Amino acid sequence: MSPITGLALAAALALVLGGLWLLQQPGGNRTKAILMMVAGAVIAFNAWVVSLPVPA
């Protein structure tokens, strides 16, 4: 795994955890929290695709 992939996964984790934290807040913005979690999932998916081996 390259350092860039690791940083991408750390950013994805931060977005997902931030979205979950925002959902728990009494006056939290639900739309922003869901969008943060979706963005984290997209970043994690992109990191997974980049880490796949190159076809021959």
C-alpha positions in Angstrom: 0.0 0.0 0.0 1.4 3.4 -1.0 1.5 6.3 1.4 -1.1 8.2 -0.7 -3.5 5.3 -0.3 -3.0 5.3 3.4 -3.6 9.1 3.6 -6.8 8.6 1.5 -8.1 5.9 3.8 -7.3 8.2 6.8 -9.2 11.0 5.2 -12.1 8.7 4.5 -12.2 7.5 8.1 -12.1 11.1 9.3 -15.1 12.0 7.1 -17.1 9.0 8.2 -16.4 9.5 11.9 -17.1 13.3 11.5 -20.4 12.5 9.8 -21.4 10.1 12.6 -20.4 12.6 15.2 -22.5 15.3 13.4 -25.5 12.9 13.3 -25.3 12.6 17.1 -25.4 16.3 17.8 -28.7 17.7 18.8 -28.7 20.6 16.3 -26.6 18.8 13.7 -27.2 19.1 10.0 -28.4 15.7 8.8 -27.8 16.4 5.1 -24.2 17.5 5.7 -23.5 14.5 7.9 -24.9 12.0 5.3 -22.9 13.8 2.5 -19.7 13.5 4.6 -20.2 9.8 5.1 -21.0 9.3 1.4 -17.8 11.2 0.5 -15.8 9.0 2.9 -17.2 5.9 1.2 -16.3 7.3 -2.3 -12.8 8.1 -1.2 -12.3 4.6 0.3 -13.7 3.0 -2.8 -11.3 5.0 -5.0 -8.3 4.0 -2.8 -9.4 0.4 -3.2 -9.6 0.7 -6.9 -6.1 2.3 -7.1 -4.6 -0.5 -5.0 -5.8 -3.2 -7.4 -3.1 -4.9 -9.5 -2.7 -3.6 -13.1 -4.1 -6.1 -15.6 -1.5 -7.7 -17.9 
